[in-house]
Amino acid sequence: TRASSATTLNRQGLIETVGSGKPRIDFTDNTSGHLLLEPSRTNFLSYSEDFSNWALNGDSISETSSKAFGKPIWTLTESSSSFQGVFISATGVTIGTITASVLVRASASDLFRLRFGATTNKNVDFNLSSGTVTSGSSGANGTINSYGDGWYLCTMSVTATSSTQSFAIYTNSGSVDVIHAQLEAGSYATSYIPTEGSSV
């Protein structure tokens, strides 16, 4: 009954778009595949995979020639000893519980942070070597799940009190690889929804 296209992780480990009304067979953690059933969600981030449209708060982010899950990999680099990176503002955010998610892999650093700014100002910190959530602000809940080959889906859930939110991804003293940023209403992350200039 889905009225729009949606993504799933296919047998080759690539993000695949499936047309409206078609079932999604997902192969995450299951070589036989399973039917993927999820609620309707909106990715409020206008640029989910082109990080050149995010604002710098630190050193640099650059697109590489490599791909993961069928999408270009971006490397976020920060040379100081404090967390910095890139951020983007999202508008039209649903007031209440929202969840951000990013696929990330350690490069020259294994320290990673998700941050909400604007009216919330909350952080969750991750260690990409041990695959653990290391700390979080009061009222911020984080999860980390392995997607194989060093990639982790890092998530952060907070309560949004404003329809405009600043969302940032940071690293500390080195670099990490990132793809697939998402911000959605709800207490957990659903399948990736690509955006190219507007929420979807």
N, C-alpha and C positions, 0 to 999 in steps of 0.2 A: 504493500500500500504506500510505499515511499514515493512522494511526488517529485523528487529531484534526484540528481546523480549523487553518488557518495563514494568514498574511497575504502579500500581494504588492502591488506598485505597479502599478495598472491604467493603461489608456490615457489617462485623464483626470489622471493624476498623483496619485491618491488612494490611501490605504491601503485595500485590499479584503480581506475575510476570505473564504476559500474553504473549503468543507466537507470533512470527512474523505473520503479516497479520490478526491478531485477534483484534476486537475492544475492547477498554478498557471502562468499565463502572465504573465511580468514584462516591463514596458516600460522599465525603467531603462536609459538609454543605447542603446535599440533601439526605433525606432518601429514595427517589424514585430512586436515581441514575441518572447520566447524561453521555452522550458520551464525553470522554476525547480526545480532539484534540490538539496536540502541535507540534511545530517545532522540527526538529532533533537537539539534543544537545549532548555534551560530558562532562562527569564529569572528570575534569583534576586532581582531587585528587586521588592518588594511593591507599589510605586506607580511605574509607568513613565511616567505622563503627568499625574498629579495631584501637582504639586510642593508643594502646600500641606501635604502629609504628610511632607515632608523637613524637617530641622532647619536653622535659620539659623546660619551662621557668617560674619556680615557684615551687609549692609544688608537687602535685601528680594528677594522673588520674587513676581510677581503674574500672574494669568491675564488675558489681553487678550481683546478681542472678535473678534480676527482668527483665522483658521485657516490651516494649511499641511498639505498631504497629508491633508486631511479631519479634522485634529485641532486643538484649541485651542492657541494659541501662548502660552508663558509668557515674561515678561521678567525676567531676573536683573540686578539693579542693585547696584553696589558703588562707593562714593564715595571711598574712600581710595586710596592709591597702592600698596597691597599686595593680592595675590590673596586674595579671600574669596568666599563664596557659600553654597551649601546642601549638606547631606550626608544620607545615609541608610545605615542598617546593613542588611546582608544576611546571613541565616543559611542554613545548609545548603549553602554554597558547596563545590563540588568542589575538593579539594586538588590542586594542579597548575596548569597554565597556564589563566588566565581572561582574558576580553576584555570590556572595557566599551565601549559606544558611545552617542553622543548626536548628534542632529541639531541644529546650532547655526548661527545667523546673526548677523553683526555688527550692532549697533545704534549706541549711543553709544561703544562700544569695539570694537576688533578683536582684543583679547587674551583668550584662553580657556585654561583649564587643566582637565585631568582628574586626579584624585588618588585613590589608594588609601591608606587609613589602617590602623588596627588594627596588625597585625603586619608590614605591608609598607611603608607610608609612601613611596610612589613618586608622582612627578609626570610628566606630559607637557604641554608648552606648545605652543599653536598660534597662528598669525597668520591671522585670517579675511579680511584684505585680500589678502594674497599667496597664501593657500591652502596654507600650509606648516607643517610641524612645526618649531618653533624650538629646542626643547631637551627633554631627557628624563633622568630619573634612571637610574643604572646598573641594568640589568635590566628597564627599562620600554621597550617598543616602541610607537611611535605611528604612525598613518596618518591621512590626511585626503583625502576624496574629494568632489568637487562633485556636488550633487544639483540644481543649477540655482537661479535666482532668489536667489543669495547664500547658499543653504543648503549646509552641509558636514556630512558624516558624519565625526565625529572619533572615533577608536578608540584604546584603550590596552590592551596585553597585558602581564601580569606573572605571576609565579608566586605563587599563594596557598599559604601555609603554615598557614592556619587556616580553619575552616569558617565563621567569622564575620568579615566584612570591612566596613569603613566606606568608602563610595564618595562622592566629592564632585565637584561641578562649580563652577568658580570663574571670575570675570572680574576685571579690574583697571581701576580708574578709569573707570567708565562702565557700560554695559549691553549684554547680548547676549540674543537670543531663543533659546529652547530648546524642544525636543519630543523624545519617544521615547527614553527612557533604557533601556539594557539592560545586563545583566551575565550572562555565560554562560561555560561551560567550553569551552575551545578556544583556538586561536591566531589566530582571525579572527572577525569579526562576521557573523552570519547575519541573515535577515529579522526585522523587528520583531515581538516577541511582547508584546502589551499585557497589563498586569496591573492589578488593582484590589483590592489588599488582601492578596494572597498571591502566591507565585511560581507561574509557569505554564510 
